[in-house]
Amino acid sequence: MNHFLGIFFPLFFLGMLGHAQVASDCGNAIPICNNTPTNGGTNGFGTDDFNGVLQSGCLEEALDGTIESNSAWYRFRTGASGELGFNIRINTDEDWDFALYRTNGCTTLGDPVRCNFFDDNEPNAFIGVGEDPTGDTNNVEYEDWLQVTPGEEYYLFINNFSNTNSGFSIQFSGNIFVTNPYDALDCSIVDNLLGPPRLACENDVVILNATTPNASQYTWFKDLGNGFQLIPGAHESTLQADVSANYRVDVLRPSNTIFSEMQIAFTEIPIAHPVCDEASCTPFDVVDFSQKDAVILGSQDPTRFVVSYYASLADATNGMNALPKQYPTQSGSQRIYVRVGSIDNPNCYDVSQSFQLINLETPTLDFPEEAYLCEANMGMIVGMDNPNPNYTYSWDSGETTPTLAVAEAGSHTLTVTNTQSGLSCSDSRTIRVSLSRPPEITDIVIEDLSNNNMITVMADGPNALEYRLDDGVYQNGNRFNNVLPGRHTLTLNDPQGCGAVSEEIVVIGFPKFFTPNNDGSNDVWTISGLDLLEDPSISIFDRYGKLMAMLDGNTYNWAGTYGGRPLPESDYWFRLTYTDDSGQTVEAKYITNHFSLKR
């Protein structure tokens, strides 16, 4: 939140007037009752208002053995509730400290409610309570805001530890001057006919009013730095002030003459120069407003004027809720309002400029760049599955829809555009559509009769395929290990959507040779795993295709005979059939059905 409500007389004005208000003792503290600046300085040690105590809050004894060293005292009374602070403008070459006491009198100061004591190595032009009016958030010579209620009495002690004294200017600040611009502080503590000092903007009309009952004559004077000079012809009860000066009025009454002085300074009104919009298609988390300060100020002195930024014109006008210079952005478009204020008098400001902060998101195109059109299909849809209704879509073929119907192979480019506040952010992606067809199993190699029965599927297809055994999960590899004997279903699938093909196989075990010589070893040829099949039947043939034996029913062993006579050594083949789940007799495929008879 921004609270740049403080206004300041320039320090040179203090020297020009020459006799600013100074009170070195608490008992003579100068009353302040509004946020018009008060010029001051320090004038010697004065009386020890701390009664010999060597520490008060953050303040400690100086070289002379007391806390006070070239001191000045001020007092004020709150007239409303709210957030209150103050800014003390100083010369950066000098060492200034302050302490603020909430008390009803100088004899009971107690501990300060705010206190700051730093050496003169800090290059800050302001010290105080609240916020540095230049926007410097790292100024360690500032204490937290005061939360006040009506009727609270405060005494402000300002101390100078330097050998030089250029003076200072005190300016009150805070939200309390927004909610209660006329009674934030209680002016009943100030006894002055013309009132407290005033700071105005150039071209303002400032009327000094000295109207007094029973007055017979008014005489006005003006001090431009060379002493008071009579203002010719100024004899009315009011005077329009038009230049920075110290004004005095002598009011002649039958009983006495009243003398009253008032300090007035006019401040230059800054100018906010136009600034370009801030736009990006690459969303940034934070934008640095300070990079625009120099453009907005132009040739104006950045030590005299401060640039701040706001989310609304009302906030900019009131100088409230300033956005951080490192501003976390939001998506979309936002208008930012600029305020250029005088550091000497932030009531002199310009809020005529604003700019667009456009933080657009470039559309994200996440659909695949490859698509496959199956030969059996009439067409397919490509493009955005979840289109954004705020985006526009354009295909290189002229269509303006998020998706496109295609019926043949080819390339299609989609451009998606996000447009807001005159800024367009686009991205494009090309989809290559290829013709495809269902996969085909060309062969299945079964390596059985081992502890690790393996199946290798040979396939043909235009795309990368995936393989599944029975009801298992699909895999990219075409080999299956540790396959149990029995009947299995192999499925070959095209993940691009052109279908799947399945084959039923049988994994069995049989010897590659046998020796029917009655030695008790390998005397018969048989097949293991037949008990897993329904109604299996085995037909054995010689190399010329002649049927040598039929094995079915209860026996599946062959002793190498035909018609009761032993057959010679040779290679023999077999065929296995069984009944499938539909009751049909089928032949087991892909079995390497060759074995040898040896004697």
C-alpha positions as CSV (number, residue, x, y, z in Angstrom):
1,M,0.0,0.0,0.0
2,N,1.3,3.5,-0.8
3,H,0.9,6.4,1.6
4,F,2.7,9.2,-0.2
5,L,0.6,11.9,1.4
6,G,3.5,13.9,2.9
7,I,4.4,17.2,1.3
8,F,7.6,19.2,1.9
9,F,9.0,22.6,1.7
10,P,12.4,22.3,-0.1
11,L,15.3,22.7,2.3
12,F,16.5,25.8,0.5
13,F,13.2,27.6,1.5
14,L,14.2,27.2,5.1
15,G,17.4,29.1,4.5
16,M,15.5,31.7,2.5
17,L,13.1,32.5,5.3
18,G,15.9,32.3,7.8
19,H,13.8,32.1,11.0
20,A,12.1,28.7,10.9
21,Q,10.5,27.4,14.0
22,V,13.0,26.0,16.4
23,A,12.5,24.8,20.0
24,S,15.4,23.1,21.8
25,D,13.3,22.2,24.9
26,C,10.4,19.9,25.3
27,G,8.4,22.5,27.3
28,N,8.5,24.8,24.3
29,A,7.7,22.2,21.7
30,I,6.3,23.6,18.5
31,P,2.7,22.6,17.8
32,I,1.8,21.0,14.5
33,C,-1.8,20.4,13.5
34,N,-1.9,19.3,9.8
35,N,0.1,17.7,7.0
36,T,1.4,21.0,5.8
37,P,5.2,20.8,6.1
38,T,7.1,22.4,9.0
39,N,10.6,23.6,8.4
40,G,13.0,23.4,11.3
41,G,16.5,23.1,12.6
42,T,18.3,22.5,15.9
43,N,19.6,25.2,18.2
44,G,22.0,24.0,20.9
45,F,21.6,21.6,23.7
46,G,18.9,23.4,25.6
47,T,17.7,21.9,28.9
48,D,18.2,18.2,29.6
49,D,14.6,17.1,29.2
50,F,15.6,13.5,30.1
51,N,16.7,14.5,33.7
52,G,20.1,12.9,33.5
53,V,19.0,9.5,32.1
54,L,21.6,8.2,29.6
55,Q,19.3,6.1,27.4
56,S,15.8,6.6,26.0
57,G,14.7,3.8,23.7
58,C,17.2,3.6,20.9
59,L,18.9,6.9,21.9
60,E,22.0,6.9,24.0
61,E,24.2,9.6,25.6
62,A,26.3,11.9,23.3
63,L,29.8,13.1,23.9
64,D,28.6,15.8,26.4
65,G,27.1,13.1,28.6
66,T,23.4,13.6,27.8
67,I,21.0,12.2,25.3
68,E,20.3,15.6,23.7
69,S,22.8,17.0,21.2
70,N,21.5,20.0,19.1
71,S,17.8,19.1,19.7
72,A,14.4,20.2,18.4
73,W,11.0,19.4,19.9
74,Y,7.5,19.3,18.3
75,R,4.1,18.2,19.6
76,F,0.8,17.2,18.0
77,R,-2.6,15.8,19.1
78,T,-4.6,13.3,17.0
79,G,-8.1,14.3,15.9
80,A,-9.3,11.1,14.3
81,S,-8.6,7.4,14.0
82,G,-6.3,5.9,11.4
83,E,-2.8,5.2,10.1
84,L,-0.4,8.0,10.8
85,G,3.2,8.6,10.0
86,F,5.7,11.4,9.2
87,N,8.7,12.0,7.0
88,I,11.7,14.1,8.0
89,R,13.7,15.4,5.1
90,I,17.4,15.9,5.9
91,N,20.7,16.6,4.3
92,T,22.4,13.2,3.6
93,D,25.8,14.6,4.8
94,E,24.5,15.1,8.3
95,D,23.5,12.7,11.1
96,W,19.9,13.0,12.4
97,D,18.0,10.8,14.8
98,F,14.5,11.0,16.3
99,A,12.3,9.5,19.0
100,L,8.5,9.8,19.3
101,Y,6.8,9.8,22.8
102,R,3.1,9.4,23.5
103,T,2.6,11.5,26.6
104,N,0.6,14.3,28.1
105,G,3.6,16.3,29.2
106,C,7.3,16.6,29.1
107,T,7.7,15.5,32.8
108,T,6.4,12.0,31.9
109,L,8.0,11.1,28.6
110,G,8.4,7.4,29.3
111,D,9.8,5.2,26.6
112,P,9.4,6.3,22.9
113,V,6.8,4.5,20.8
114,R,9.0,5.0,17.7
115,C,12.7,5.5,17.7
116,N,15.5,5.5,15.1
117,F,19.2,5.9,15.7
118,F,21.6,5.3,12.8
119,D,25.0,6.7,12.0
120,D,25.6,9.1,9.1
121,N,26.6,6.4,6.7
122,E,23.1,5.8,5.5
123,P,22.6,7.8,2.2
124,N,18.9,8.5,2.8
125,A,17.3,11.9,2.3
126,F,14.3,10.9,4.6
127,I,13.9,9.4,8.0
128,G,10.6,8.9,9.8
129,V,7.6,6.7,10.5
130,G,5.6,4.9,7.8
131,E,7.1,4.8,4.3
132,D,9.9,6.6,2.5
133,P,8.1,9.0,0.1
134,T,10.6,8.2,-2.7
135,G,9.3,4.6,-2.7
136,D,12.6,3.2,-1.2
137,T,11.3,0.1,0.7
138,N,14.9,-0.6,1.9
139,N,15.3,2.5,3.9
140,V,16.2,1.3,7.4
141,E,15.6,4.7,9.0
142,Y,11.9,4.2,8.9
143,E,9.7,2.8,11.7
144,D,6.3,1.1,11.5
145,W,3.1,3.2,11.0
146,L,1.2,4.5,14.0
147,Q,-2.4,3.3,14.5
148,V,-4.0,6.2,16.4
149,T,-7.3,7.2,17.9
150,P,-8.6,10.8,18.7
151,G,-7.1,12.8,21.5
152,E,-3.7,11.1,21.7
153,E,-0.8,13.5,22.6
154,Y,2.6,13.0,21.1
155,Y,6.0,14.7,21.4
156,L,8.6,14.4,18.6
157,F,12.3,14.8,19.5
158,I,14.8,15.4,16.7
159,N,18.5,15.3,17.4
160,N,21.5,16.3,15.3
161,F,24.8,14.6,16.0
162,S,26.6,16.5,13.2
163,N,28.8,19.6,13.4
164,T,26.7,21.2,10.6
165,N,23.0,22.0,10.6
166,S,21.2,22.5,7.2
167,G,17.8,22.1,8.8
168,F,15.0,19.7,8.1
169,S,11.4,19.6,7.0
170,I,8.7,17.6,8.8
171,Q,5.7,16.3,6.8
172,F,2.9,14.1,8.2
173,S,1.5,11.3,6.1
174,G,-0.8,8.3,6.2
175,N,-4.4,7.1,5.4
176,I,-5.8,9.3,8.2
177,F,-5.4,12.4,5.9
178,V,-7.5,10.7,3.2
179,T,-10.3,9.7,5.6
180,N,-10.1,12.9,7.6
181,P,-8.4,15.5,5.5
182,Y,-9.4,18.5,7.8
183,D,-9.3,17.0,11.3
184,A,-6.8,14.2,11.3
185,L,-4.8,16.4,13.7
186,D,-6.3,18.7,16.3
187,C,-5.5,22.4,15.4
188,S,-6.8,23.7,18.7
189,I,-3.2,23.4,20.0
190,V,-2.0,26.1,17.4
191,D,-2.7,29.8,18.3
192,N,-2.0,31.8,15.1
193,L,-4.4,34.1,13.3
194,L,-3.3,33.1,9.8
195,G,-2.9,29.4,10.8
196,P,0.0,27.0,10.2
197,P,2.3,27.0,7.2
198,R,0.8,26.1,3.8
199,L,2.2,24.4,0.8
200,A,0.4,24.8,-2.5
201,C,0.8,23.8,-6.1
202,E,1.7,26.3,-8.8
203,N,-1.5,28.1,-10.1
204,D,-3.4,27.3,-6.9
205,V,-5.3,30.2,-5.4
206,V,-4.2,30.7,-1.7
207,I,-6.3,33.2,0.3
208,L,-4.9,34.4,3.6
209,N,-7.7,35.4,5.9
210,A,-7.0,37.7,8.9
211,T,-10.6,38.8,9.5
212,T,-10.8,40.0,13.1
213,P,-13.7,41.6,15.0
214,N,-13.3,45.4,15.7
215,A,-10.3,45.6,13.3
216,S,-9.9,49.1,11.9
217,Q,-6.9,48.4,9.6
218,Y,-5.0,45.6,8.0
219,T,-1.5,45.9,6.7
220,W,0.2,43.1,4.8
221,F,3.9,42.3,4.4
222,K,5.9,39.8,2.4
223,D,9.4,38.4,3.1
224,L,11.2,36.9,0.0
225,G,14.4,36.4,2.0
226,N,15.5,40.0,2.6
227,G,13.1,40.8,5.5
228,F,9.5,41.9,5.5
229,Q,8.5,44.4,2.9
230,L,5.2,46.3,2.7
231,I,2.8,45.1,0.1
232,P,1.5,48.3,-1.5
233,G,-2.3,48.7,-1.5
234,A,-2.9,45.5,0.6
235,H,-5.3,46.7,3.3
236,E,-8.2,44.2,3.1
237,S,-8.8,41.5,5.7
238,T,-7.8,38.9,3.1
239,L,-4.8,38.6,0.7
240,Q,-4.3,36.4,-2.3
241,A,-0.8,34.9,-2.0
242,D,0.9,34.3,-5.4
243,V,4.6,33.6,-4.6
244,S,6.5,31.5,-2.2
245,A,7.3,33.7,0.8
246,N,6.7,34.4,4.5
247,Y,3.6,36.6,4.9
248,R,2.7,38.9,7.8
249,V,-0.4,40.9,8.7
250,D,-0.7,43.7,11.2
251,V,-4.3,44.0,12.5
252,L,-5.0,47.3,14.1
253,R,-7.7,47.3,16.7
254,P,-8.9,50.0,19.2
255,S,-7.3,48.0,22.1
256,N,-4.2,46.5,20.5
257,T,-2.5,45.4,17.3
258,I,-2.3,41.7,16.4
259,F,0.7,40.4,14.5
260,S,0.5,37.1,12.6
261,E,2.8,35.3,10.2
262,M,2.4,32.4,7.8
263,Q,4.8,30.6,5.6
264,I,3.6,29.7,2.0
265,A,5.5,27.8,-0.7
266,F,4.3,27.0,-4.2
267,T,5.5,23.7,-5.8
268,E,5.9,22.9,-9.4
269,I,3.3,20.5,-10.9
270,P,5.0,17.6,-12.6
271,I,4.1,16.3,-16.0
272,A,3.5,12.6,-16.8
273,H,4.8,11.9,-20.3
274,P,3.1,9.2,-22.5
275,V,4.4,5.6,-22.2
276,C,4.0,2.7,-24.5
277,D,1.9,-0.4,-23.7
278,E,3.7,-3.4,-22.2
279,A,2.8,-6.5,-24.2
280,S,4.2,-10.0,-24.4
281,C,3.3,-13.4,-26.0
282,T,5.6,-15.1,-23.7
283,P,3.9,-14.9,-20.3
284,F,6.2,-13.3,-17.7
285,D,5.6,-13.7,-14.0
286,V,6.9,-10.2,-13.0
287,V,7.1,-7.0,-15.0
288,D,9.6,-4.2,-13.9
289,F,7.6,-0.9,-13.9
290,S,10.8,1.0,-12.9
291,Q,12.1,0.7,-16.4
292,K,9.3,3.1,-17.5
293,D,10.1,5.8,-14.9
294,A,12.6,7.6,-17.1
295,V,10.3,7.8,-20.1
296,I,7.4,9.1,-17.9
297,L,9.6,11.7,-16.2
298,G,11.3,12.9,-19.4
299,S,13.8,15.6,-18.5
300,Q,12.3,16.2,-15.0
301,D,14.6,15.6,-12.1
302,P,14.0,12.1,-10.5
303,T,15.2,13.4,-7.2
304,R,12.3,15.8,-7.1
305,F,9.5,13.7,-8.5
306,V,8.4,10.1,-7.9
307,V,6.6,7.8,-10.3
308,S,4.1,5.2,-9.0
309,Y,1.7,2.8,-10.6
310,Y,-1.9,1.9,-9.8
311,A,-4.7,-0.5,-10.8
312,S,-7.3,2.2,-11.0
313,L,-7.6,5.9,-11.7
314,A,-9.2,6.5,-8.3
315,D,-6.2,4.9,-6.5
316,A,-3.8,6.9,-8.7
317,T,-5.7,10.2,-7.9
318,N,-5.7,9.4,-4.1
319,G,-2.1,8.1,-4.1
320,M,-3.3,4.9,-2.4
321,N,-2.6,1.2,-3.0
322,A,0.4,1.7,-5.3
323,L,1.5,-1.4,-7.2
324,P,5.0,-2.8,-6.5
325,K,7.6,-1.8,-9.1
326,Q,8.3,-5.5,-9.5
327,Y,4.7,-6.3,-10.3
328,P,3.4,-10.0,-10.4
329,T,1.3,-10.0,-13.6
330,Q,-2.0,-11.6,-14.4
331,S,-3.1,-13.3,-17.5
332,G,-4.9,-11.1,-20.1
333,S,-5.1,-7.4,-20.4
334,Q,-4.9,-4.8,-17.6
335,R,-4.8,-1.0,-17.7
336,I,-2.1,0.5,-15.4
337,Y,-2.5,4.1,-14.2
338,V,0.5,6.3,-13.7
339,R,1.0,9.0,-11.1
340,V,3.9,11.5,-11.1
341,G,4.1,13.3,-7.7
342,S,6.3,16.0,-6.4
343,I,8.4,14.7,-3.5
344,D,8.3,18.2,-2.0
345,N,4.5,18.3,-2.3
346,P,2.8,15.1,-3.5
347,N,-0.4,17.0,-3.6
348,C,1.0,18.4,-6.8
349,Y,0.7,15.5,-9.2
350,D,-0.3,14.3,-12.7
351,V,-2.4,11.2,-13.3
352,S,-3.1,11.9,-17.0
353,Q,-1.2,8.8,-18.4
354,S,-1.9,5.1,-18.4
355,F,-0.9,2.1,-20.4
356,Q,-2.0,-1.4,-21.2
357,L,-0.3,-4.4,-19.6
358,I,-1.0,-7.2,-22.0
359,N,0.2,-10.6,-20.8
360,L,-1.1,-13.1,-23.4
361,E,-0.6,-16.8,-23.4
362,T,0.6,-18.3,-26.7
363,P,-1.8,-21.2,-27.6
364,T,-0.4,-24.6,-26.8
365,L,-0.9,-27.1,-29.6
366,D,-0.5,-30.6,-28.1
367,F,-2.2,-32.8,-30.7
368,P,0.0,-35.5,-32.4
369,E,1.9,-34.5,-35.5
370,E,1.4,-37.9,-37.0
371,A,-2.0,-39.4,-37.9
372,Y,-2.9,-42.7,-39.7
373,L,-5.9,-43.2,-41.9
374,C,-6.9,-46.8,-42.2
375,E,-7.6,-48.1,-45.7
376,A,-11.0,-49.4,-44.7
377,N,-12.1,-46.1,-43.2
378,M,-13.9,-43.4,-45.2
379,G,-12.1,-40.6,-43.3
380,M,-11.0,-39.2,-39.9
381,I,-10.9,-36.1,-37.8
382,V,-7.6,-34.3,-36.9
383,G,-6.9,-31.2,-34.9
384,M,-7.7,-29.8,-31.4
385,D,-9.7,-32.1,-29.1
386,N,-10.4,-29.4,-26.5
387,P,-10.5,-26.0,-28.4
388,N,-10.5,-22.7,-26.5
389,P,-13.6,-20.6,-27.5
390,N,-11.5,-17.4,-27.2
391,Y,-9.0,-18.5,-29.8
392,T,-9.3,-18.4,-33.6
393,Y,-8.4,-21.4,-35.8
394,S,-7.1,-21.4,-39.4
395,W,-6.1,-24.4,-41.6
396,D,-3.8,-23.9,-44.6
397,S,-6.7,-25.3,-46.7
398,G,-8.9,-22.3,-45.6
399,E,-11.1,-23.9,-43.0
400,T,-11.5,-21.9,-39.7
401,T,-12.6,-24.8,-37.4
402,P,-10.5,-26.4,-34.6
403,T,-10.7,-29.8,-36.3
404,L,-10.5,-31.0,-39.9
405,A,-12.1,-34.0,-41.7
406,V,-9.6,-35.8,-43.9
407,A,-10.1,-38.7,-46.3
408,E,-6.7,-39.2,-47.8
409,A,-3.0,-39.0,-47.0
410,G,-1.3,-35.6,-46.9
411,S,-0.1,-32.7,-44.7
412,H,-2.4,-30.2,-43.0
413,T,-1.2,-27.1,-41.0
414,L,-3.3,-25.5,-38.2
415,T,-2.6,-22.0,-36.9
416,V,-4.2,-21.0,-33.5
417,T,-4.3,-17.4,-32.5
418,N,-5.0,-15.7,-29.2
419,T,-6.0,-12.0,-29.7
420,Q,-6.6,-9.4,-27.0
421,S,-6.3,-5.6,-26.9
422,G,-4.7,-5.5,-30.4
423,L,-2.0,-8.1,-29.6
424,S,-2.1,-11.5,-31.3
425,C,-0.1,-14.5,-30.2
426,S,-0.1,-17.5,-32.5
427,D,1.4,-21.0,-32.9
428,S,1.2,-23.5,-35.8
429,R,1.5,-27.3,-36.1
430,T,1.5,-29.6,-39.1
431,I,-0.2,-32.9,-39.1
432,R,1.0,-35.6,-41.5
433,V,-1.7,-38.1,-42.4
434,S,-0.5,-41.5,-43.7
435,L,-2.5,-44.4,-45.1
436,S,-2.4,-47.5,-42.9
437,R,-3.8,-51.1,-42.9
438,P,-4.5,-53.7,-40.3
439,P,-1.5,-55.8,-39.2
440,E,-0.8,-59.3,-40.4
441,I,0.8,-62.3,-38.7
442,T,3.3,-63.9,-41.2
443,D,4.7,-66.6,-38.9
444,I,4.9,-67.7,-35.3
445,V,8.1,-69.5,-34.1
446,I,7.4,-71.7,-31.1
447,E,10.5,-72.9,-29.2
448,D,9.1,-75.5,-26.8
449,L,10.3,-78.7,-25.1
450,S,12.3,-76.7,-22.7
451,N,12.1,-75.1,-19.2
452,N,11.5,-71.7,-21.0
453,N,9.1,-72.2,-23.8
454,M,9.3,-69.1,-26.1
455,I,7.1,-67.7,-28.8
456,T,8.3,-65.2,-31.4
457,V,5.7,-63.5,-33.6
458,M,6.6,-62.5,-37.1
459,A,4.4,-59.7,-38.4
460,D,3.8,-57.3,-41.3
461,G,2.4,-53.8,-40.9
462,P,3.1,-50.2,-41.8
463,N,3.4,-48.9,-38.2
464,A,5.0,-49.9,-34.9
465,L,2.9,-52.7,-33.5
466,E,2.1,-54.1,-30.0
467,Y,1.7,-57.7,-29.0
468,R,-0.4,-59.5,-26.4
469,L,-0.5,-63.1,-25.2
470,D,-4.0,-64.3,-24.1
471,D,-5.5,-61.6,-21.8
472,G,-2.2,-60.0,-20.7
473,V,-1.1,-56.5,-21.3
474,Y,0.2,-55.3,-24.6
475,Q,4.0,-55.1,-25.1
476,N,6.2,-53.6,-27.8
477,G,8.4,-56.7,-28.1
478,N,7.4,-59.6,-30.3
479,R,8.8,-62.4,-28.1
480,F,7.1,-64.1,-25.1
481,N,9.1,-66.1,-22.6
482,N,8.2,-68.8,-20.0
483,V,5.0,-69.8,-21.9
484,L,3.1,-72.6,-20.3
485,P,2.2,-75.6,-22.5
486,G,-1.4,-75.6,-23.9
487,R,-3.6,-73.5,-26.1
488,H,-2.9,-69.7,-26.3
489,T,-4.2,-66.7,-28.2
490,L,-1.7,-64.2,-29.7
491,T,-3.1,-60.8,-30.6
492,L,-1.3,-58.2,-32.8
493,N,-2.6,-54.7,-32.6
494,D,-2.0,-51.4,-34.5
495,P,-1.9,-48.6,-31.8
496,Q,-2.7,-46.1,-34.5
497,G,-6.2,-47.6,-34.8
498,C,-6.1,-49.8,-37.8
499,G,-7.3,-52.8,-36.0
500,A,-6.0,-56.1,-34.5
501,V,-5.5,-59.7,-35.6
502,S,-5.4,-62.8,-33.4
503,E,-4.1,-66.3,-33.9
504,E,-4.7,-69.4,-31.7
505,I,-1.6,-71.5,-31.1
506,V,-0.7,-74.6,-29.1
507,V,2.5,-75.0,-27.2
508,I,3.4,-78.6,-26.7
509,G,6.5,-80.7,-26.1
510,F,7.8,-83.6,-28.2
511,P,11.2,-85.2,-28.6
512,K,13.1,-84.3,-31.8
513,F,14.2,-87.9,-32.0
514,F,13.6,-91.4,-30.4
515,T,15.4,-94.8,-30.4
516,P,12.9,-97.7,-30.3
517,N,15.6,-100.4,-29.5
518,N,14.0,-101.6,-26.2
519,D,17.0,-100.4,-24.1
520,G,14.6,-98.6,-21.8
521,S,15.6,-95.1,-23.0
522,N,13.6,-93.1,-25.6
523,D,11.9,-96.2,-26.8
524,V,8.6,-94.4,-27.7
525,W,7.8,-91.0,-29.2
526,T,5.1,-89.0,-27.4
527,I,3.8,-85.5,-27.0
528,S,3.5,-83.7,-23.6
529,G,0.7,-81.2,-22.9
530,L,-2.0,-83.0,-24.7
531,D,-4.0,-83.3,-21.5
532,L,-4.6,-79.5,-21.9
533,L,-6.4,-80.0,-25.2
534,E,-9.9,-81.2,-26.0
535,D,-10.0,-84.5,-28.0
536,P,-6.5,-84.3,-29.4
537,S,-5.6,-86.5,-32.3
538,I,-2.1,-87.1,-33.8
539,S,-1.4,-88.3,-37.4
540,I,2.2,-89.4,-38.2
541,F,3.5,-89.5,-41.8
542,D,6.6,-90.6,-43.5
543,R,8.7,-88.3,-45.7
544,Y,6.4,-89.2,-48.7
545,G,3.2,-88.3,-46.9
546,K,2.1,-91.8,-46.2
547,L,0.1,-92.2,-43.0
548,M,2.1,-94.4,-40.6
549,A,0.0,-94.1,-37.4
550,M,-3.0,-92.4,-35.7
551,L,-2.7,-91.6,-32.1
552,D,-6.0,-90.7,-30.3
553,G,-8.2,-91.8,-27.5
554,N,-6.2,-93.0,-24.5
555,T,-2.8,-93.6,-26.0
556,Y,-0.4,-91.1,-27.6
557,N,2.7,-93.2,-27.7
558,W,4.3,-94.5,-31.0
559,A,6.9,-97.2,-31.0
560,G,8.1,-96.6,-34.6
561,T,6.1,-99.5,-36.2
562,Y,3.7,-99.8,-39.1
563,G,1.4,-102.8,-39.2
564,G,3.4,-104.3,-36.3
565,R,6.7,-104.1,-38.2
566,P,9.6,-101.8,-37.2
567,L,10.1,-98.9,-39.5
568,P,13.6,-97.9,-40.7
569,E,15.6,-94.9,-39.5
570,S,14.2,-91.8,-41.2
571,D,12.5,-88.4,-40.6
572,Y,8.8,-88.4,-39.8
573,W,6.2,-85.7,-39.6
574,F,3.0,-85.3,-37.6
575,R,-0.2,-83.3,-37.5
576,L,-2.1,-82.3,-34.4
577,T,-5.8,-81.6,-34.3
578,Y,-8.1,-80.8,-31.4
579,T,-11.6,-79.4,-30.7
580,D,-11.8,-75.7,-30.1
581,D,-14.3,-73.8,-27.8
582,S,-16.9,-73.7,-30.6
583,G,-16.8,-77.5,-31.0
584,Q,-14.9,-77.3,-34.3
585,T,-12.0,-79.6,-35.1
586,V,-9.0,-77.4,-35.8
587,E,-5.3,-78.1,-36.7
588,A,-2.6,-76.7,-34.5
589,K,-0.6,-74.3,-36.5
590,Y,3.0,-73.1,-36.3
591,I,4.3,-76.4,-34.8
592,T,7.7,-77.5,-36.0
593,N,6.3,-81.0,-36.6
594,H,9.5,-82.9,-37.7
595,F,11.3,-85.6,-35.7
596,S,13.7,-88.5,-36.3
597,L,13.6,-92.2,-35.7
598,K,17.0,-93.7,-34.9
599,R,18.1,-97.3,-34.3
